Amino acid sequence: MKRLVAFDFDGVIVNSEPHHIAACEEIVRDLSGGRYGAAAVHSVGGSTESLYRRALETCGVAGDAAALTRRHFALALARIERLLPAPEPDLLALLDALDARGIPAAVATSSPAYFVDPILRLYGLEERFRAVVTGDQVAHLKPAPDTYLTALARCGVPAGDAAAIEDSRAGTLAARAAGLFCFGYVNPDSGREDLSAADRLIHRLTEVAGAL
């Protein structure tokens, strides 16, 4: 039996990808004068600041990628607060099942704390995770293993005793690089992600409890 389940955040704890795409669409259209949209630069699971460095280059304009990143997360957060004010029932069911079996949960995400923490508070989930590791707390984002390695260290659990839930290629690679068993969560809203690095594919979060 596993002693820890580490959750990716975007696309797993919150179905945020459509809202990230909407934020990216607005910003890239502003940068390009309407010539480009999110499709020109968007990707799932990588560095948002790198995305906006790419957007500035694609649009042929000068700008501050870090400032655009902060604007992006503010736009996405506002949409989530308005349109997704409560957690998905499957997420709550899985957390309840883990609690019943004494298996702690953690978060390991490339997103920054100023985006993650307000959503955890909105959902009333702040106390449900033993550790919350965000991208601004580590040196390297996914597909590097840093967020998972940090979560393991904070929880005092070896990689072989932990599982991850990921919905992106970068995330599955990060989890496997850290040595965790990886569930690849097939979330249609995350796009056609290559989850071939995952150990097992799932289509609902509730499948995880029976597979541990």
N, C-alpha and C positions, 0 to 999 in steps of 0.2 A: 504494500500500500504506500502511496506517495505521502510525504510529510509536508508538502507545500504545493499550492497551485498558483502560478504567477500569471496574471492577466495582462495582455496588452490593453490599451485604453481605447484608442480610436478604432471603431468598427467592432469592438468586443464589449467593453463596458457601456459605451455610448455609440449609437449608430450615427457617427458624426460625418462620415465621408461625404454625403450629399451637401452638407453645410460647409465643409472645407472647399468643395468644388465651387459652391456659390460664392464664397468669399474670394476665392482665386479668380473667378470669372469677373467679378466687379473690379478687382484691383488691376488685373491685366488689361481689361478694356479701358480703364482710366489711363494706364501707362501708355497704351498703344493708340489712343484716340479711336478705339473701336475696331482696329485692324485685326487684333488677336483676342482670343478668349482663353479660358482655362485649358482647353484641349492642347494648346500649343506648348504648355510647360508642365502641366500637373502630373504628379505621380503619387502612388500610395506608399506610405511607410518610410519615406526618406526624410531628409532635413528640409524643413520649410524655408529656412534662410537660403539654402542652396537653390531651392526652387525659385526664389525671388532674385537671386543673382542671375540665374538663367533667364528669368523673365525680363530683367533689365537689358541683358544682352540681346535677347530675341527682339525686344521692342526698340532697341537702338537708342535708349535714353539713359541719362545719369540718374542715380538715386541711391538711397540707403536701404540695403536689403534687410538690415536688422529692424528698421522702422516699419518697413512693409510687412515684415513677419509679425510684429506686434499688432499692426492694423488687421492683418489676416485673422489672428486668433481672437481679437476683439469682435470682429464681424461674425465669425463662426460661433463664438460663445453666445452672442446676442440671439442668434437664430435658434440655437439649442435651448436656451432659456425660454424662448417664446414657443417653440414648436415641439420640443421633447422634454416636458417638465417633470417627467417621472421615469424611473428605470424600467427596462423591459421585464416582464414577468419571468421569462426564462433565466435572466441573470439572477434575480432574487431567489428563484427556486434552486439554482446551483449553489449560491452562497449559503442558503439554508441547509442544503444537503451536506456541504463541506463542514459547516458548523456542527451538524448532528454527528458527524464522524470524527470531529476533533482535528480536522485538516485546515490549517490556516491558509489565508489567501494573501497575495501581494499584488501590487501593480508595478509593471515595468514598461515604461513608455518613452518615446522620443519627444512627446509633447512637453511644453514647459509647465511648471507648477502654476503659473498665473492663469492657465487655461484649465488644467486638471482639477485643481483644488475647488474652484467654485462649482464645478459640476458634481463632484463628490458631495459637497455640502448640499447642493440643490436636491440630490437624490437621497440624502440622508445616509450616505455610505462611508462617512469618514472613519467610523469605528469598525468597519467590516474588514479592513486590510491591515495586516501586521506591519507592512512596509509599503510605502508609495515612493517609487523611484522615478523621477522625471528627467527629461533630457537636459535640463539646465543644471543637473547635479552630477553629470558624468562627463568624461573627456571626449568620448566618441559615441555617436548615435548609431542606431541600427543601420546596417546589418552587423556592426560591431557588437560584441557580447556584453558591453559594459553595464547596461541597465540590469540585465539578468544577474550578472556576477555581483553587482551591488545589492540586489534584492536578496540573493542567497546569503551573502555575508551578514546583512542586517537581521535576517531571520535565523541564522545559525543552522542552515540546512545544506547538506552537500548536494551537488547538482544531480547525482544519480537518484536522489530521493524526491526530486521535484519535477513538476510538469508545467508547461507553458501553453497558453491559448493565444493563437496568432491568426490574423486574417490577411497578412501581406507576405510577399516574398522576402522583403528585408527583415521582417519580424521572425519568420521561420528560420532564416539563416542565423539571426542573432541568437535565438533560443538553442539551436543545435550547436552553435559555436561555443556556447556556455556549458553545454553538456546536458541540457534538460530534454526530457521526452517532450515532444511538441505535438499538440493538437492543431491541425490546420482548419480553422473555422471558415467555411464557405459562406461568406456574406455577400449576396448579390449586389448590395449597395457599395461594396468596396471594389467592384469591377472584376475583370477576369484576371485575378492574381494567380501567379504560379506558386502553388503551395506544395510542390513536389518534394521539398526538403522536410515537410512534416512527417511525423511517424504515423499519424492517423488523421483522416479527414472526418470532420463532423459538420452537420448541417443545422444542429441546434445545440445551444450551450448545455442543455440538460443531459446530453449524451455523455458529457465528461464524467459525471458522478459514477455512472455504471462501469466506466472503463478504467477507473483508477485501481 
